[in-house]
Amino acid sequence: MSQAIFYDSLSFAKELASGGFSQEQAETQARVLSRILETRILSREKHAYNLTPSKKELTP
């Protein structure tokens, strides 16, 4: 039930660096954003899983 999300961390870091961030700052921002996206996706999947009734509950 997961939804694929494309995130190009290298392009993101390059864009930040071209905008004035140091290479270290750009790479750190890219890593942090990757973790945030991963956490949000996993949280959403867990929430959706918890809301799905089991077959056992549906059987009278």
C-alpha positions, -999 to 999 in steps of 0.1 A, spaced: 0 0 0 30 22 -1 31 51 -26 64 56 -44 79 90 -40 109 100 -61 134 122 -43 168 129 -59 190 139 -30 220 145 -52 201 170 -74 187 186 -42 222 190 -27 236 204 -60 207 229 -62 214 241 -26 252 244 -33 245 264 -64 223 287 -43 251 295 -19 251 267 7 284 250 14 288 214 2 286 202 38 254 222 45 238 210 12 246 173 19 233 176 55 200 192 43 196 164 17 201 137 44 177 154 68 150 157 42 155 121 32 149 110 68 119 132 71 103 118 40 111 82 51 96 88 85 64 104 71 59 75 46 65 49 73 41 67 97 14 69 70 18 32 61 16 23 98 -15 45 103 -32 30 73 -23 -5 85 -38 2 119 -71 15 103 -75 -16 81 -99 -40 98 -88 -76 100 -107 -104 84 -114 -118 118 -132 -87 129 -154 -87 98 -166 -123 103 -197 -127 125 
